[in-house]
Amino acid sequence: MKKLGTLALTLTLLAAGSVHAAEVLEETKDHTTGKSVGGMNGMMIGAIGGPIGMLVGAGIGALFGGGAQEATGLSDRAYKVRTADGKEKVVRSTEAFAVGDKVETRGNRAFSDVAMADDRLYDGALSYRE
């Protein structure tokens, strides 16, 4: 009976750990920063024309901001990953991964196993790696 309980606990913990597991498929570029800065600047400039000008300015600013970030080569790093349930999604990360690496995702961020171990061990406290 003791072995059955240990086996059930082991299988439960293994299944729970793989819920957020993912595999890196390819590296892509992320232009979120440029779009947000461009959208904010366009909104402020477009506010001269009133509420409609503000919305149009924000849209045009977001388009130009993402394009400007790409043209200057300041794109952020993002990765296309396949999650454990077979879905593909794009996540951002400050860490560098290679195609085929196993990562864990939290929201729209990818983390290596070491970073996840630090967070679990210290419950979100800062580690010497940060």
Contact map, one row per residue, 1 for C-alpha under 8 A:
1111100000000000000000000000000000000000000000000000000000000000000000000000000000000000000000000000000000000000000000000000000000
1111110000000000000000000000000000000000000000000000000000000000000000000000000000000000000000000000000000000000000000000000000000
1111111000000000000000000000000000000000000000000000000000000000000000000000000000000000000000000000000000000000000000000000000000
1111111100000000000000000000000000000000000000000000000000000000000000000000000000000000000000000000000000000000000000000000000000
1111111110000000000000000000000000000000000000000000000000000000000000000000000000000000000000000000000000000000000000000000000000
0111111111000000000000000000000000000000000000000000000000000000000000000000000000000000000000000000000000000000000000000000000000
0011111111100000000000000000000000000000000000000000000000000000000000000000000000000000000000000000000000000000000000000000000000
0001111111110000000000000000000000000000000000000000000000000000000000000000000000000000000000000000000000000000000000000000000000
0000111111111000000000000000000000000000000000000000000000000000000000000000000000000000000000000000000000000000000000000000000000
0000011111111100000000000000000000000000000000000000000000000000000000000000000000000000000000000000000000000000000000000000000000
0000001111111110000000000000000000000000000000000000000000000000000000000000000000000000000000000000000000000000000000000000000000
0000000111111111000000000000000000000000000000000000000000000000000000000000000000000000000000000000000000000000000000000000000000
0000000011111111100000000000000000000000000000000000000000000000000000000000000000000000000000000000000000000000000000000000000000
0000000001111111110000000000000000000000000000000000000000000000000000000000000000000000000000000000000000000000000000000000000000
0000000000111111111000000000000000000000000000000000000000000000000000000000000000000000000000000000000000000000000000000000000000
0000000000011111111000000000000000000000000000000000000000000000000000000000000000000000000000000000000000000000000000000000000000
0000000000001111111110000000000000000000000000000000000000000000000000000000000000000000000000000000000000000000000000000000000000
0000000000000111111110000000000000000000000000000000000000000000000000000000000000010000000000000000000000000000000000000000000000
0000000000000011111110000000000000000000000000000000000000000000000000000000000000011000000000000000000000000000000000000000000000
0000000000000000111111000000000000000000000000000000000000000000000000000000000000110000000000000000000111000000000000000000000000
0000000000000000111111100000000000000000000000000000000000000000000000000000000000110000000000000000011110000000000000000000000000
0000000000000000000111110000000000000000000000000000000000000000000000000000000011110000000000000000011110000000000000000000000000
0000000000000000000011111000000000000000000000000000000000000000000000000000000011100000000000000011111000000000000000000000000000
0000000000000000000001111110000000000000000000000000000000000000000000000000001111000000000000001111111000000000000000000000000000
0000000000000000000000111110000000000000000000000000000000000000000000000000001111000000000000000011000000000000000000000000000000
0000000000000000000000011111000000000000000000000000000000000000000000000000001110000000000000000110000000000000000000000000000000
0000000000000000000000011111100000000000000000000000000000000000000000000000111100000000000000000010000000000000000000000000000000
0000000000000000000000000111110000000000000000000000000000000000000000000000111100000000000000000000000000000000000000000000000000
0000000000000000000000000011111000000000000000000000000000000000000000000011111000000000000000000000000000000000000000000000000000
0000000000000000000000000001111110000000000000000000000000000000000000000011110000000000000100000000000000000000000000000000000000
0000000000000000000000000000111111100000000000000000000000000000010011000011000000000000000000000000000000000000000000000000000000
0000000000000000000000000000011111110000000000000000000000000000010000000000000000000000000000000000000000000000000000000000000000
0000000000000000000000000000011111111000000000000000000000000000010000000000000000000000000000000000000000000000000000000000000000
0000000000000000000000000000001111111100000000000000000000000100111110000000000000000000000000000000000000000000000000000000000000
0000000000000000000000000000001111111110000000000000000000001111110000000000000000000000000000000000000000000000000000000000000000
0000000000000000000000000000000111111111000000000000000000000100100000000000000000000000000000000000000000000000000000000000000000
0000000000000000000000000000000011111111100000000000000000001100100000000000000000000000000000000000000000000000000000000000000000
0000000000000000000000000000000001111111110000000000000001001111110000000000000000000000000000000000000000000000000000000000000000
0000000000000000000000000000000000111111111000000000000011111110100000000000000000000000000000000000000000000000000000000000000000
0000000000000000000000000000000000011111111100000000000001001100000000000000000000000000000000000000000000000000000000000000000000
0000000000000000000000000000000000001111111110000000000001001000000000000000000000000000000000000000000000000000000000000000000000
0000000000000000000000000000000000000111111111000000010011111100000000000000000000000000000000000000000000000000000000000000000000
0000000000000000000000000000000000000011111111100000111111101000000000000000000000000000000000000000000000000000000000000000000000
0000000000000000000000000000000000000001111111110000010011000000000000000000000000000000000000000000000000000000000000000000000000
0000000000000000000000000000000000000000111111110000010010000000000000000000000000000000000000000000000000000000000000000000000000
0000000000000000000000000000000000000000011111111100111111000000000000000000000000000000000000000000000000000000000000000000000000
0000000000000000000000000000000000000000001111111110110010000000000000000000000000000000000000000000000000000000000000000000000000
0000000000000000000000000000000000000000000111111100110000000000000000000000000000000000000000000000000000000000000000000000000000
0000000000000000000000000000000000000000000001111111110000000000000000000000000000000000000000000000000000000000000000000000000000
0000000000000000000000000000000000000000000001111111110000000000000000000000000000000000000000000000000000000000000000000000000000
0000000000000000000000000000000000000000000000101111111000000000000000000000000000000000000000000000000000000000000000000000000000
0000000000000000000000000000000000000000000000001111111100000000000000000000000000000000000000000000000000000000000000000000000000
0000000000000000000000000000000000000000001001111111111110000000000000000000000000000000000000000000000000000000000000000000000000
0000000000000000000000000000000000000000011111111111111111000000000000000000000000000000000000000000000000000000000000000000000000
0000000000000000000000000000000000000000001001000011111111100000000000000000000000000000000000000000000000000000000000000000000000
0000000000000000000000000000000000000000001001000001111111110000000000000000000000000000000000000000000000000000000000000000000000
0000000000000000000000000000000000000010011111100000111111111000000000000000000000000000000000000000000000000000000000000000000000
0000000000000000000000000000000000000111111101000000011111111100000000000000000000000000000000000000000000000000000000000000000000
0000000000000000000000000000000000000010011000000000001111111110000000000000000000000000000000000000000000000000000000000000000000
0000000000000000000000000000000000000010010000000000000111111111000000000000000000000000000000000000000000000000000000000000000000
0000000000000000000000000000000000101111111000000000000011111111100000000000000000000000000000000000000000000000000000000000000000
0000000000000000000000000000000001111111010000000000000001111111110000000000000000000000000000000000000000000000000000000000000000
0000000000000000000000000000000000100110000000000000000000111111111000000000000000000000000000000000000000000000000000000000000000
0000000000000000000000000000000000100100000000000000000000011111111100000000000000000000000000000000000000000000000000000000000000
0000000000000000000000000000000001111110000000000000000000001111111110000000000000000000000000000000000000000000000000000000000000
0000000000000000000000000000001111100100000000000000000000000111111111000000000000000000000000000000000000000000000000000000000000
0000000000000000000000000000000001000000000000000000000000000011111111100000000000000000000000000000000000000000000000000000000000
0000000000000000000000000000000001000000000000000000000000000001111111110000000000000000000000000000000000000000000000000000000000
0000000000000000000000000000001001000000000000000000000000000000111111111110000000000000000000000000000000000000000000000000000000
0000000000000000000000000000001000000000000000000000000000000000011111111110000000000000000000000000000000000000000000000000000000
0000000000000000000000000000000000000000000000000000000000000000001111111100000000000000000000000000000000000000000000000000000000
0000000000000000000000000000000000000000000000000000000000000000000111111100000000000000000000000000000000000000000000000000000000
0000000000000000000000000000000000000000000000000000000000000000000011111110000000000000000000000000000000000000000000000000000000
0000000000000000000000000000000000000000000000000000000000000000000011111111000000000000000000000000000000000000000000000000000000
0000000000000000000000000000111000000000000000000000000000000000000011001111100000000000000000000000000000000000000000000000000000
0000000000000000000000000000111000000000000000000000000000000000000000000111110000000000000000000000000000000000000000000000000000
0000000000000000000000000011110000000000000000000000000000000000000000000011111000000000000111000000000000000000000000000000000000
0000000000000000000000000011110000000000000000000000000000000000000000000001111100000000011110000000000000000000000000000000000000
0000000000000000000000011111100000000000000000000000000000000000000000000000111110000000011110000000000000000000000000000000000000
0000000000000000000000011111000000000000000000000000000000000000000000000000011111000001111000000000000000000000000000000000000000
0000000000000000000001111100000000000000000000000000000000000000000000000000001111100001111000000000000000000000000000000000000000
0000000000000000000001111000000000000000000000000000000000000000000000000000000111111111100000000000000000000000000000000000000000
0000000000000000000111100000000000000000000000000000000000000000000000000000000011111111100000000000000000000000000000000000000000
0000000000000000011111000000000000000000000000000000000000000000000000000000000001111110000000000000000000000000000000000000000000
0000000000000000001000000000000000000000000000000000000000000000000000000000000001111110000000000000000000000000000000000000000000
0000000000000000000000000000000000000000000000000000000000000000000000000000000001111111000000000000000000000000000000000000000000
0000000000000000000000000000000000000000000000000000000000000000000000000000000001111111100000000000000000000000000000000000000000
0000000000000000000000000000000000000000000000000000000000000000000000000000000111100111110000000000000000000000000000000000000000
0000000000000000000000000000000000000000000000000000000000000000000000000000000111100011111000000000000000000000000000000000000000
0000000000000000000000000000000000000000000000000000000000000000000000000000011110000001111100000000000000010000000000000000000000
0000000000000000000000000000000000000000000000000000000000000000000000000000011110000000111110000000000010011100000000000000000000
0000000000000000000000000000010000000000000000000000000000000000000000000000111000000000011111000000000000011100000000000000000000
0000000000000000000000000000000000000000000000000000000000000000000000000000111000000000001111110000000000001110000000000000000000
0000000000000000000000000000000000000000000000000000000000000000000000000000100000000000000111110000000000000000000000000000000000
0000000000000000000000000000000000000000000000000000000000000000000000000000000000000000000011111000000000000011000000000000000000
0000000000000000000000000000000000000000000000000000000000000000000000000000000000000000000011111100000000000000000000000000000000
0000000000000000000000010000000000000000000000000000000000000000000000000000000000000000000000111110100000000000000000000000000000
0000000000000000000000010100000000000000000000000000000000000000000000000000000000000000000000011111100000000000000000000000000000
0000000000000000000000111110000000000000000000000000000000000000000000000000000000000000000000001111100000000000000000000000000000
0000000000000000000000111000000000000000000000000000000000000000000000000000000000000000000000000111110000000000000000000000000000
0000000000000000000000110000000000000000000000000000000000000000000000000000000000000000000000001111111000000000000000000000000000
0000000000000000000011110000000000000000000000000000000000000000000000000000000000000000000000000001111100000001000000000000000000
0000000000000000000011110000000000000000000000000000000000000000000000000000000000000000000000000000111110000111100000000000000000
0000000000000000000111000000000000000000000000000000000000000000000000000000000000000000000000000000011111000111100100000000000000
0000000000000000000111000000000000000000000000000000000000000000000000000000000000000000001000000000001111111110000000000000000000
0000000000000000000100000000000000000000000000000000000000000000000000000000000000000000000000000000000111111110000000000000000000
0000000000000000000000000000000000000000000000000000000000000000000000000000000000000000000000000000000011111000000000000000000000
0000000000000000000000000000000000000000000000000000000000000000000000000000000000000000011100000000000011111100000000000000000000
0000000000000000000000000000000000000000000000000000000000000000000000000000000000000000001110000000000011111110000000000000000000
0000000000000000000000000000000000000000000000000000000000000000000000000000000000000000001110000000001111011111000000000000000000
0000000000000000000000000000000000000000000000000000000000000000000000000000000000000000000010100000001111001111101100000000000000
0000000000000000000000000000000000000000000000000000000000000000000000000000000000000000000000100000011100000111111100000000000000
0000000000000000000000000000000000000000000000000000000000000000000000000000000000000000000000000000001100000011111110000000000000
0000000000000000000000000000000000000000000000000000000000000000000000000000000000000000000000000000000000000001111111000000000000
0000000000000000000000000000000000000000000000000000000000000000000000000000000000000000000000000000000000000011111111100000000000
0000000000000000000000000000000000000000000000000000000000000000000000000000000000000000000000000000000100000011111111110000000000
0000000000000000000000000000000000000000000000000000000000000000000000000000000000000000000000000000000000000000111111111000000000
0000000000000000000000000000000000000000000000000000000000000000000000000000000000000000000000000000000000000000011111111111001000
0000000000000000000000000000000000000000000000000000000000000000000000000000000000000000000000000000000000000000001111111111100000
0000000000000000000000000000000000000000000000000000000000000000000000000000000000000000000000000000000000000000000111111111000000
0000000000000000000000000000000000000000000000000000000000000000000000000000000000000000000000000000000000000000000011111110000000
0000000000000000000000000000000000000000000000000000000000000000000000000000000000000000000000000000000000000000000001111111110000
0000000000000000000000000000000000000000000000000000000000000000000000000000000000000000000000000000000000000000000001111111100000
0000000000000000000000000000000000000000000000000000000000000000000000000000000000000000000000000000000000000000000001110111110000
0000000000000000000000000000000000000000000000000000000000000000000000000000000000000000000000000000000000000000000000100111111000
0000000000000000000000000000000000000000000000000000000000000000000000000000000000000000000000000000000000000000000000000101111101
0000000000000000000000000000000000000000000000000000000000000000000000000000000000000000000000000000000000000000000001000000111111
0000000000000000000000000000000000000000000000000000000000000000000000000000000000000000000000000000000000000000000000000000011111
0000000000000000000000000000000000000000000000000000000000000000000000000000000000000000000000000000000000000000000000000000001111
0000000000000000000000000000000000000000000000000000000000000000000000000000000000000000000000000000000000000000000000000000011111
